[in-house]
Amino acid sequence: MTTEKRTSCLRLGCLAILAFALSACSSTVVGPGGKISKVKYYHLMPFFTPQTTNTTILFERQHFIYGAVTKKEIVDRFGHYYAFFWKANDRTGPLTVRFEYQQAQSGLAKHVQELVVDDVRRSNVSKFQVVGPEYQKSGRVIAWRVSILRGKEELVSQQSALWN
């Protein structure tokens, strides 16, 4: 087999793996009352700067550190950032977006953050962050679950692979 054919086969194989990986990441979760179309996640790790020339990767880090001047302000920005893109079939009344998560150093304790959305639109984005003293004390997020609720009724939910 010539070098040119090997390179061609390698490129084709890498392209197939990339297509499979991207299709696995782009799954939309549909529930009885809505859907979660995308989960965007970023981990701003302490004392780690990506060694790359790709400006988009470097921009994301700078985006989350922007405005922090002192060392304490920068350290308080370290942690996990989540953005959940979702839609509700019935947009009346307030909805609650509940973000539950477990951290590495807090054992089996589940932490909860909630956001009440009064003005439900056709497409919505809810953002959560686990940063500052909470991240420094309990460590990285190892599992999470997000739910869209109307009162006590769950419209749709999505979870990470390690959520139990």
C-alpha positions as CSV (number, residue, x, y, z in Angstrom):
1,M,0.0,0.0,0.0
2,T,1.5,3.4,-1.0
3,T,1.9,6.3,1.4
4,E,-0.8,8.2,-0.4
5,K,-3.4,5.4,0.0
6,R,-2.5,5.1,3.7
7,T,-2.9,8.8,4.2
8,S,-6.3,8.7,2.4
9,C,-7.5,5.8,4.5
10,L,-6.4,7.4,7.7
11,R,-8.2,10.7,6.8
12,L,-11.4,8.7,5.9
13,G,-11.2,6.8,9.2
14,C,-10.7,10.0,11.2
15,L,-13.6,11.6,9.4
16,A,-15.9,8.6,10.2
17,I,-14.9,8.7,13.9
18,L,-15.5,12.5,14.0
19,A,-18.9,12.2,12.4
20,F,-19.9,9.4,14.8
21,A,-18.7,11.5,17.8
22,L,-20.5,14.6,16.7
23,S,-23.7,12.7,16.1
24,A,-23.5,11.3,19.6
25,C,-23.1,14.8,21.1
26,S,-26.0,16.4,19.3
27,S,-28.9,14.4,20.7
28,T,-32.1,16.3,21.5
29,V,-34.0,15.1,24.5
30,V,-37.8,15.3,24.0
31,G,-40.2,15.0,26.9
32,P,-44.0,15.1,27.3
33,G,-44.0,18.9,27.6
34,G,-40.9,20.2,25.8
35,K,-37.4,19.5,24.7
36,I,-33.8,20.2,25.6
37,S,-31.9,20.7,22.3
38,K,-28.4,21.4,23.5
39,V,-26.1,21.5,26.5
40,K,-23.1,23.7,26.4
41,Y,-20.5,23.1,29.0
42,Y,-17.1,24.7,29.9
43,H,-14.7,23.8,32.7
44,L,-12.4,26.7,33.6
45,M,-9.6,24.8,35.3
46,P,-7.2,26.4,37.7
47,F,-3.6,26.9,36.6
48,F,-4.3,25.4,33.1
49,T,-4.0,27.4,29.9
50,P,-4.6,25.4,26.7
51,Q,-1.4,25.2,24.6
52,T,-2.9,26.0,21.2
53,T,-2.8,28.6,18.6
54,N,-6.6,28.2,17.9
55,T,-8.1,31.5,18.8
56,T,-11.6,30.1,19.5
57,I,-10.3,27.9,22.3
58,L,-8.3,30.7,23.8
59,F,-11.3,33.1,23.5
60,E,-13.6,30.9,25.6
61,R,-11.1,31.0,28.5
62,Q,-10.7,34.7,28.2
63,H,-14.5,35.2,28.0
64,F,-15.0,33.7,31.5
65,I,-12.0,35.5,33.0
66,Y,-13.0,38.9,31.5
67,G,-13.3,41.6,34.1
68,A,-11.4,39.8,36.9
69,V,-8.5,42.0,38.0
70,T,-7.1,40.6,41.2
71,K,-5.8,37.1,41.8
72,K,-8.8,36.4,44.1
73,E,-11.3,37.5,41.4
74,I,-9.6,35.2,38.9
75,V,-9.6,32.2,41.3
76,D,-13.3,32.8,42.1
77,R,-14.0,32.4,38.3
78,F,-12.6,28.9,38.2
79,G,-15.3,26.2,37.9
80,H,-18.0,24.8,35.7
81,Y,-20.3,26.7,33.4
82,Y,-23.4,25.2,31.8
83,A,-25.9,26.6,29.3
84,F,-29.0,24.6,28.6
85,F,-31.0,25.4,25.4
86,W,-34.6,24.3,25.7
87,K,-38.2,24.8,24.4
88,A,-41.6,24.3,26.1
89,N,-44.7,23.2,24.2
90,D,-47.0,25.3,26.4
91,R,-45.4,28.7,27.1
92,T,-47.9,29.9,29.6
93,G,-47.1,30.6,33.3
94,P,-43.8,30.5,35.0
95,L,-41.5,27.5,34.5
96,T,-38.7,26.3,36.8
97,V,-35.4,25.1,35.5
98,R,-33.8,22.9,38.1
99,F,-30.1,22.0,37.9
100,E,-29.0,19.2,40.2
101,Y,-25.3,18.1,40.5
102,Q,-22.8,16.1,42.5
103,Q,-19.3,17.2,43.2
104,A,-16.2,15.1,43.6
105,Q,-15.4,15.9,47.2
106,S,-18.9,16.2,48.6
107,G,-19.7,12.5,48.6
108,L,-23.2,11.5,47.6
109,A,-24.7,14.9,48.4
110,K,-26.8,16.4,45.6
111,H,-26.7,20.2,45.2
112,V,-29.5,22.1,43.5
113,Q,-29.8,25.4,41.8
114,E,-33.1,26.7,40.5
115,L,-34.1,29.4,38.1
116,V,-37.7,30.6,37.6
117,V,-38.5,31.7,34.1
118,D,-41.5,34.0,34.0
119,D,-41.2,35.1,30.3
120,V,-41.1,31.7,28.5
121,R,-40.1,32.3,24.8
122,R,-40.1,30.0,21.8
123,S,-36.4,29.2,22.4
124,N,-34.8,29.6,25.9
125,V,-31.3,29.5,27.4
126,S,-30.7,28.9,31.1
127,K,-27.2,29.3,32.5
128,F,-25.8,27.8,35.6
129,Q,-22.4,27.9,37.2
130,V,-20.5,26.1,39.9
131,V,-17.7,28.5,40.8
132,G,-15.9,30.3,43.6
133,P,-15.8,28.9,47.2
134,E,-18.3,26.1,46.3
135,Y,-16.0,24.8,43.5
136,Q,-12.8,25.3,45.7
137,K,-14.4,23.4,48.6
138,S,-16.2,20.5,46.9
139,G,-14.3,20.1,43.7
140,R,-15.3,19.4,40.1
141,V,-18.8,18.4,39.0
142,I,-18.9,14.7,38.3
143,A,-22.6,14.3,37.5
144,W,-25.6,16.5,36.7
145,R,-29.3,16.6,35.8
146,V,-31.4,19.4,34.4
147,S,-35.2,19.4,34.6
148,I,-37.9,21.8,33.3
149,L,-40.8,21.9,35.6
150,R,-44.3,23.5,35.7
151,G,-45.2,23.4,39.4
152,K,-44.4,19.8,40.3
153,E,-44.9,18.4,36.8
154,E,-41.7,17.5,35.0
155,L,-41.9,18.6,31.3
156,V,-38.5,17.3,30.2
157,S,-35.2,16.4,31.8
158,Q,-31.7,15.4,30.7
159,Q,-28.8,14.0,32.7
160,S,-25.1,13.2,32.3
161,A,-23.9,9.7,31.9
162,L,-22.8,9.4,35.5
163,W,-26.0,10.6,37.1
164,N,-27.8,7.9,39.1
